[in-house]
Amino acid sequence: MVPVNWTNGTLEHLNLSSKLTYSDVDKLSISNIPIGSRRFWTHIVMAYAFTFWTCYVLKREYEIVATMRLHFLASERRRPDQFTVLVQNVPPDPDESVSELVEHFFLVNHPEHYLTNQVVYNANKLSNLVHEKKKKQNWLDFYQLRYSRKPSARPFVKTGFLGLWGRRVDAIDFYTSEIERLSEEISIEREKIASNPKSIMPVAFVSFKTRWGAAVCAQTQQSRNPTIWLTEWAPEPRDVYWDNLAIPYVSLTIRRLIIAVAFFFLTFFFMIPIAFVQSLANIEGIEKAVPFLEPVIELKFIKSIIQGFLPGIALKIFLIFLPSILMLMSKFEGFNSISALERRSASRYYIFQFINVFLGSIITGTAFQQLDNFIHQSANDIPKTIGVSIPMKATFFITYIMVDGWAGIAGEILRLKPLIIYHLKNFFLVKTEKDREEAMDPGTLGFNTGEPQIQLYFLLGLVYSVVTPILLPFIIVFFALAYVVYRHQIINVYNQEYESAAAFWPDIHGRIVTALVVSQLLLMGLLSTKNAAQSTPLLITLPVLTIFFHRFCKGRYEPAFLRYPLQEAMMKDTLERAREPNLNLKGFLQNAYIHPVFKGEDEDDNDVAMEEPMQEQVLVQTKRQSRRNTPLPSKHSGSTSPSKSRVVRD
């Protein structure tokens, strides 16, 4: 399409008549084709070609990923989350504890498959105390090491803020006393959690004897009231975000409404710095709007910096703190796993970039770039100016791809940011070898930032593939570099924080389809300003076909990411029973979902106190007064409920 766009003089004629601002790159775009030209049929045909090719590749990849996911789940080793279900919003009962109520409910409703349960404690305060004790212990180790190297001088420390002021005391004695104080507070808090029923949250991890039993429970409604006894697959133990399990379930809806409103205002007000950044994107536009700055701007060095890299760098600086803000918002919403937090943060990050980086750059960039024309031309000509100007933002996005994409990939392989952070930590914070090991930790890949960033380049490629195809080589180079670099980093550098078995893929597929529809709608709007009305019926067909394609993929492949087939579960259970007939599954699951603060070398005795007794029982005696679903005589009624006879006969 480059020859089709290049062999026209539309922009030159417009420049002579209305002094339209454009660059040489714009001559390679659809803006250089005259209004009503038959050459637009080339762009329509290529739009169909890109759509069909994208849909074909998406369907093929969805099928491959879904097959790989099922194969992985069928072949992976035994894990606690395969047998465990997370139960939320357990209804309160005045006569039974949460553990007794959960055990009673599942023994009645899943009598053949229920194995055990582990209730969730609100241990956030205890977790903070344990974390503070570890920091004090680290300082004690540091001063003891320094004293062992120089026994002639006892180390001293000030007790005030950051050790800058306050009473000067012996450092070893001070931190020893602090650790003793914290140990006593931790012991008191443990006893409080163990004895106070309010410390037990209406949440439990329920484990089953088979994967089949867990799959049935996780994928079905447990009660006639759909708001209680809510079940879902438990995250794997290292994926659990324990702080959010203590959030009452009834408050989650309110929290998510608050965050939705906050995210809307965050996205809206971020348009202000975006508009400022885009005002730097075109030298000629600034000179026409503010001619008194022309002598300074025309300096060769200043002009090259402003027009080349400053807009992309400034936009990148504005986005530095965004991932941390979005992650805090996701944590406030109450998601109970790290993978769910990253998925929600990635979704919001992509929406933010779509609105601010993509749409914001086009809209505000067009407004600043064509400011002089908007002021002096009639209102009827403004849509035509916008239609011509949108492809002109390809110059900005090319520089953005080089600054953010190419330079970002180079920075990823060099790991300059982690290197600088390591040396800063090593100089200011590292006190012991443990600190040094933590400072050298490479961390994880960070799906909440990397994945939506790559999705933005998919969006740019699909939008500009027909409008300004000269942008495609820059994106292809980025994806080639990203494939090589990230493959190496994932295999050899980053730690794996959790295993989601490709659970992110439906979100990725949906965002690519959304980008495809957006590209089709923008092309439709662009051609409408070019008096190509005869192309409208053909272009309307594209988003309709794309949406139907998405619905087909959603119905055909997405269930593999939402539900675990009972056939696969039964097959895996049968093979495991044949290979390990004497497997002690209860021992394997016993401590899998205990809060990390209850685990430790010096805390085994406390762990025993926190664990619920797990006797081999078929039926559990209940203390409740209700007779419904009570398999043994009630303590208060002294009679047998009708459900007991049914259970005995079964």
Buried (B, 14 or more C-beta within 10 A) or exposed (E): BEEBBEEBEBBEEBEEEBEBBBBEBBBBBBBBBBEEBEBBBBBBEBBBEBBBEBBEEBBEBBBEBBEBBBEEBEEEEBEBBBBBBBBBBBEEBEBBBBBBBBBBBBBBBBEEBBBBBBBBBBBBBBBEBBEBBEEBBBBBBBBBEBBEEEEEEEBBBBEEEEEEEEEEBBBBBBBBEBBEEBBEBBEEBBEEBEEEEEBBBBBBBBBBBBBBBBBBBBBEEBBEEEEBBBBBBBBBBEBBBBBBBBBEBEEBEEBBEEBEEEBEEBBEEBBEBBBBBBBBBBBBBBBBBEEEEEEEBEEEEEEEEBBEBBBBBBBBEBBEEBBEBBBEBBBBBBBBBBBBBBBBBBBBBBBBBBBBBBBBBBBBBBBBBBBBBBEEBEEEEBEBBBBBBBBBBBBBBBBBBBBBBBBBBEEBBEBEEBEEEBEEBEEEEBBBEBBBEEBEEEEBBBBBBBBBBBBBBBBBBBBBBBBBBBBEEBBEBBBEBBEEBBEEBEEEBBEEBBBBBBBBBBBBBBBBBBBBBBBBBBBBBBBBBBEBEEBEEBBEEBBEBBEEBBEEBBEEBBEBBEEBBEEBBBBBBEEBEEEEEEEEBEEBBBBBBBBEBBEEEEBEEBBEEBBBEBEEEEBBEBBBEEBEBBBBBBEEEEEBBEBBEEBEEE
